[in-house]
């Protein structure tokens, strides 16, 4: 070989060695880092999408529960209003048993919309209305005996008071709860931000 070719081969070998020693390790190290980063990003993205999907499911379930609560709250409010009117009818019914029967039928169809206390109060009012109607009928039948008439009217008045006792429970069933400390803080912060 000629000395020029030997020098060129030497220079080429030197450059190739320099390339293998300095450039290729850093190149492959950087390629490895990039590949690891891509894998990490893929894992993070998959985890993020899973969390986002779960969050969206929770939000949707919350929206559905809120819609159902709103529907139930509206139906509950209407049922309490109707129960209030039914009890008022019982107060005026005197001996009209048809009003009691209608109230009982209404309760059979709607009692689950009432709060527990209101439900119990209306059922008791129905019982008191039946008792009142019976006492008023007995008072009419005992028209000649003032002592019995007085007793039957006193018992009818007690039954009327029993019917009246249902109204506060019905009203309490639709009252909104007072704002708690957390709700007040949110309102104050909102007012301060505005």
Buried (B, 14 or more C-beta within 10 A) or exposed (E): EEEEEEEEEEEEEEEEEEEEEEEEEEEEEEEEEEEEEEEEEEEEEEEEEEEEEEEEEEEEEEEEEEEEEEEEEEEBEEBBEBBBEBBBBBBEBBBBBEBBEBBBEBBEEBBEBBBEBBBBBBBBBBBBBBBBBBBBBBBEEBEEEEEBBEBBBEBBEEBBEBBBBBBEBBEEBBEEEEEEEEEEEEEEEEEEEE
